Amino acid sequence: MQGNSDTPSWVTLTEGEQLVWNGHPSLRSVGGTFVVGLILIAVGIGIGALFEDVIRLLSLVPIGLGLFIAGVTYVNYRSVQYVLTAEEVYKKSGIISRNVVNIRLDRIQNTSYTQSLPERFLGYGHIQIDTAGTGGSDLILEDVPNPEHVNGLITEYLDKVRPQPDEQPQSA
């Protein structure tokens, strides 16, 4: 069953499952690199406007480099997407080749989030998701906007899929 219009085409929802959160890494995490690309473009345009002949031709170098940096930064940003449903967490990466990792909420043992000082100031961070039987993080959602909120959503839905202590099956 496909969900509402916000559900990405690569996510298949089961009957009754709903989309909880859908996002990309924070634009703030790539903003500096993107701005460098735009500055190079502006410098190239400025050189082209001020000078003539050979120097004007040389202005194409910073313009091309700036377009490349800004373009690659934007494509990398758009190529990663995170989805939380009532039953699973997904991470998709890639444009030409696609890699989708999904973890069922009932398999998750622990979640945590981290933010460095600059990341706290800019409002993004990383969420680590651990499942049973592994030594490290099974899935890391990088540069998530408002990671405290998103981690809280994951925890909220984890509590809904985990059996409560009074619901544990009785052994005979």
N, C-alpha and C positions, 0 to 999 in steps of 0.2 A: 504494500500500500504506500503510495506517495503522500507526503504531508502537504502542508499549506505552501503557498507560493514562496515562502522564505526558505524552504527546505531545498538544499542543493540537489541537483539531479543524481549525484553519485551516492546519495544516502537513501537507503530503502528502509522505510519505517514499517514496523509490524502493526497488526491490527490494534488500534487503541493507543499506540505510541505517539507521543507528540514531541515536537522540537522545543527545546528549552532555551538554548543559546546557540548563536551562530556568529563567528567572528574571524577576523584576520589578525595577524600581529599588529601591534600599535604602529601607526604612521610615525609617531615620535621616535621610535627606535631606529628608523632609517632616514629621518628628517635631515640630519647633518650631511650624510652622503648625497642625498638628493639636492640639497642646497649647494653643495660644492659643484655638482653638475650644472646647475642653473647659473652659478657665478661664472664658470668657464664659458658657458654660452654667451653671457652678457659681455664678458671680456673680449671674446672673439668678435662679437657684433660691434663693440666699441672700436676695436683695432681696425676693423673693416671700414667703419665710417670715417675714421680720422686719417687713414693713410691710403696711399694709392699703389698701384702696380704690384710688385712682388710682395710687399708687406701685407697688402690687402689679401693676397692669396694665402699668406701664412695665417691669416685670421681664421681660416677654415680648420686649422689644427685644434685650437681650443674649442671651437664650436662642435667639431666632430667628437672630440673627447668628452665634452660636456653632455652631448646628446647620448653618447654611449653610457656614461656613468649614470645619468638620470634614468635612461631607459632600462638598464640592467637592474638598477635599484627598484624601480617600479614593478618590473616583471617579477623579481624575487619576492617583493611584498605581496603581490596579487597571487602568486603561485602557492601560498600556504593558507590553509583555511582550517578552522577548528569548528567542531559541531558537538553539542551536548544534547542528547535526547533523554527521555525518561528512562531509557534502558542501556545506552551506550555512550562512549566518548570516542570521537573520530578526529584524526589529523590527516589532512590531505596535503601533499606537496607535489610540485612538478607541473610543467606546462605541456611539454611534448610527451614525456613519459610521466606516468602518474603513480604515486605511491600513497596508498590509503592504509592507515593503521587504525583499527578499532578495537576497543576493549569493552566488554560487557561490564556494567556496573557491579553485578554480583561477583565478579572476579577481583575487584579492586580491594586491596588490603589497607592502603594508606594513600593519602594525598597531602601535599604540602606546597607552599609557594614561597618564593624568595624574591627579594628586591634589593638591589644595591641602592646606595644613597641617591645617585642620579636617577635611577629607575623609579624610586619612590617619588622624587620631585616631579618627574615627568608622567607618573601614573601608569606604569606598566611593570611587568615582572614575569617570572617563570613559574609554571605549575608542574610539579613532579607527581606522577601517578605510578604507584607500585602495585603489582599483583602478587598473588601467592606463589611461592616456589621460585622466586628469582632473587638474585643478589643485589641488583641495582634498580634504577628507575626504568620501568617498561615504556613509559611514554612521557616526554617532556613537551609541554606546550610553551613555546618560547615567545617572549615579548607580548604577552597577553595584556590587553588593556584592562585596568582595574582587576588585578588577579585575586584580590581578597574577595571581591563579589563573585567572580567566576568559581573560585575554589569553594565558596559557600554554597553556590548552586549545586556543584558536584556532591558536596557533603549532604546537602538536603535530599537529593535524589538517591544517594547511597543509603541513607537511613530508610527510605521508602522500599528499597529492594531487598535489604537485609532482614532476615527474620528477627523479631524481637525476642529477648530471653524467654518470655512466657509463651512464645509460639514454637519453641524448639520441639522436635518430635520426641516422644517418649520411647525409650528403649525397653524391650520386654525382658 
